[in-house]
Amino acid sequence: MTKVKFRLFASGYTVANSKQVLPGTPAREMQFYATWGLVEHPTEGYILFDTGYAQRHIDLSQKGWAKAYLKALPVFLKPEEEAHTQLKARGIAPEQIRHIIISHFHADHLGGLRDFPKATFHASESAWASVKGRRGFAAVRKAFIPGLLPDDIEARLQLFSMEQTQGQDPHLGGLFDLFGDRSIQLCALEGHARGQVGALLNTEGQTTFLVADAAWVREHLESEILPSSVVRLIFDCWSAYQATLLRLRTYRRINPNTLMIPCHCYETWKEISAKQGE
C-alpha cells in the first residue's frame, strides 16, 4: 500500500443557523468553511480533493438564479484564501496539480477548478450525469453553477463507476482504487448529492477519511443528531443520506483511529490547522 501525505485547507465560508444544522442545540450562527485537501503521492504528484470557494463564485452569482443562491448562502472569502493562492504561497504552482477529485458538483466544492489548467478531473459517472447540461434554475436547484467548470471540462474529466470497484469495506461498501495502489480509495456517499464520493487516504500512521458533505460537522458523526428536516429540500435523497450517515457512524465506531473529516466542520479544521502549523 502506497503512503501519501495530506494537508487540509479552507477557502472561504458561508454561514448557517445551528437550528438547521444541529437541531436541539442553542441558536447561533455557524461558519461553514469550504475545506479541501492537498494530497502528495510519490509518483502521481499533487492531487486535490475539491477546491473550496473562489471569487468567480461570487462574480457568477450577481445575476439570474445564481443570485438567489448567493443570497441564501453568502460567501465570505479573502483573496489570499483561494486555493491556487494558498498553494503558490507554499511553492506549488497551479500547473503542478496533476489530479483533482471532485467529491460532487455543488458550487462550494468547485470554485477553484479553472485555476489548475493541467489537472485531470476525477468524478463519479452519476455525479456528472446529475448536472451535465443544466443551466439556470435547473442548475441552481442542484447547487451547481456551470460557469465554475473549465471550458475543456469534458476533455479532462475521467469518470468512474462505483458499480465497478476493486475493493470492499464491510461498512462502506465498494471502494474504487484511484491509482491501483490503495493510496486513495473512493467510496460512494449517497444522499446529500447524487454520486457524491468520499476518499480514504493511506496516510502515515493512520487512515484519513474525507467524508465530503455526508457529514457537515463532527456532531453528525459523534452523536445521533441529524440536520433539520428543512434541509431535505436541498438534498438529493433524504433516506439515502440517513443510511450513509449511519454507515459512517458505524465505520467510526469500528475504526476509532481513522481521522474522519466532515467538510464544513470549523472545529475539525481548526484542530488540524493547528497541528499542521497554520
Buried (B, 14 or more C-beta within 10 A) or exposed (E): EBBBEBBBBBBBBBEBEBBBBBEEEEEEEBBBBBBBBBBBBEEBEBBBBBBBBBBBBBEBBEEBBBEEBBEEBEBBBEEEBBBBBBBBEEEBEBEEBBBBBBBBBBBBBBBBBBBBEEBBBBBBBBBBEBBBEBEEEEBBEBBBBBBBBBEEBEEBBEBBEBEEBEBEBEBBBBBBBBBEBBBBBBBBBBBBBBBBBBBBBBBEEEBBBBBBBBBBBBBBBEEEBBBBEEBEEBBBBBEBBEEBBEBBBEBBEEBEEBBBBBBBBBEBBEEBBEEEEE
